[in-house]
């Protein structure tokens, strides 16, 4: 394999793996940008969606990508429950309170998963899991490609929803000025509820699309959320387009670090990058925009 | 002297302390271990409380200071045969340096950035520890070289010694916090945490004050961690250098009562026994069940008791003290509520 092909292979691997992280970061950014709430338990919903996908696969033989049709609405409902029980009452308090409360929730969800599913690693390997095709020597795994394309499609669907629909525009209005939006007759509480439902559904989608090429155990969310925070910081808190670009960059950076330096170097660079960005450009590479 | 001792505000805690010291030699290994962990988490809770409670800056990275306080002296002991008593100083300096760096980068920013940066630093340190395994032992961790009973190297034939060392440290740190609580530094840090703009308008350099608070917090955490390292004698990066430990460190102060002197102590006195007993009773069959309980308690306390449980307990305690001989019989006066805004 020539050096150039190898570079491209690493690039493609990094890009394809970033899809799930981008979806988790989008959810984090959406809740932060609209509701002004920091949800550290975001990826715990991804973890449960992974188990959900796994159960549907084991019990019904349902294809993991098709199970999105069940997972998305179910987790949107869970998002509503999360908003009503955990967000609504403390929304206007410090970010520290949000973080601590959702840390408490993360503790509950992680250990509930441990009790229900045990610490064993669960995987889904479909008939087409190993399938891949070749472009100029660069091998592309079908499962990873499909996951990535679904993530990108969901991103553009979200952007279109926010720009083209009445509810989406109301969400943007609330993100820009809550009291002004309320004065124009927007039901702010309902908008918050819808936003959180979408964000949790995005986190669940992330879990489901990653399931065919990754694995699940009760602590995976803890790692996912760290990556998502890295993306959110790099892209600018609440900046959705920034999150997309930052997610792609971070995916590639991790892949190159892992391949060219080895071991955990990729992750070390990613987390060092958070501190460097906070120092140099705290508003993120693309600035903080109101959606 | 006798006049001071006659007040129940002095003799009640003093009697409790003396009882605790005197009873320790009769503790079973399980309860001695529990008492040691209580003291440790009380100290760490005090340390976290400085920046997380008074400074109102949520640190999720205190395990990083535990890691530095545990690893630095242990690695120096292995490399240069340096006693951890001296090594502790280097551990504290390393922790102060990291705190200074993180604080310097983030205390000019608002909101969640400090929490995210501290999350990044503990994660970074976790992966660095795993990556540079030649230095740190990687995932296997590193052991403190066994020397038998050697007090100059903080190694003892009985865990009771660690109990007394940590007890002295805990009393010292509590005393420091009592002074801090009423000091100008304490008031400035509280002001900077409550309302940054207002604090700046009366001339407080909030960034500087938080930076000093964070460094002090890091140093205390690392110092206790050095003793802890000798007590557990094997450092596991999945416990010592892990976000989970950061959370266990902040729980006593958050649940006990942030920005109060006794909050972390009361919090640790409640949480450590619950955790230890739950682990012993449920650990085998329902691993992690105690952490579900922890999570629930955190959510409920934050939602309904933002001032922590000392807010409630303090009132009953004051009423009790007022009825004792020498009490002033004016309930609530002995524990004045602090102005919080």
Interface residues (C-beta under 8 A of the other chain):
Chain A: X32 X38 X86 X89 X90 X93 X94 X95 X96 X97 X99 X100 X101 X103 X104 X105 X106 X107 X108 X110 X111 X112 X114 X115 X119 X218 X222 X226 X229 X230 X233 X237 X263 X264 X265 X267 X268 X271 X272 X274 X275 X278 X279 X282
Chain B: X52 X56 X57 X58 X60 X102 X105 X106 X108 X109 X111 X112 X113 X115 X116 X117 X119 X120 X121 X123 X124 X127 X128 X130 X131 X243 X247 X250 X254 X286 X287 X288 X289 X291 X292 X294 X295 X296 X297 X298 X299 X302 X303 X306
